[in-house]
């Protein structure tokens, strides 16, 4: 397959890249383990949102995520929204916005014999070790295998979610493994006519609060005041995949994931109102509604028993139709 792994640069930072004849992915182990870039070499298409500027806006631990680089693909763990944990022995402990691991320095090694990158990090406010192994499972597929180990004897609840900020285009299509009229639940919307928190809608042809009909599987063009909204599918995924189809050149990005450990799917759509970006975020996740306590109330939560391990996998597959 001709795999190459090498020390690299991303903006003004040290990075590590993995590439073959078709794909190149660049990671920042010392800065949250972020996948900063994922590029299709045949066309030059960059799938991930890139922030402006030649200097990387670093995220410190428990810092302001929105004011940082806010691009690419971050791992979100053990929460998405900032929230105080409510169970013994960590009552009152604040779980940072977008989680801990995206603001921590990861260690890494290049496993040349296995043609993969191994990254790991330890928790600060919860006792865990998170590891991931990055490699090509096929010439058009980049695989990331995860393992999270609870280092304490106490069980804790968590969310692991992918925060994959994908460049959007007008009239491109969001792909999901759900049938028409599947229930979705709105989490937020900056357009009051669109929806509000906890509003139930049906995928993909929703009825907005203002009674207009809208196909939300098609992304609109970018507007300075465009809507910025997120929803979750109300039931577990029937199959472990989601994706985005660029109709301009018939390139499809598929995310394949382990549905038994990532049973839920959230989608964030930004039509330009947030930072001027035009993006979607496909978010396979272990639990819903952006923090473990809300997920528990919904009955869609995940937990890790003392000394236990949690594993999941996420596969980035590129197809040219």
Secondary structure, DSSP 8 states (H G I E B T S, - for coil): ---EEEEEEETTEEEEEEE-SSEEEEEETTTTTEEEEEEETTTTEE-B---SSSS-----TT--TTTS---SEEEE-S-SS-EE--STT-TT-EE-TT-SGGGS--EEEEETTTTEEEEEEE-SSS-EEEEEEEEEEETTEEEEEEEEEE-SSS-EEE--EEEEEEE--TT-EEEES--TTEEEEEEEESSTTT--TT-EEEESEEE-TTS-EEETTB-----TT--EEEEEESS--SSSEEEEEETTTTEEEEEEE-TTTS-EEEEEEESSTTTT--EEEEEEESSSTTSHHHHHHHT--EEE-TT-EEEEEEEEEEEE-
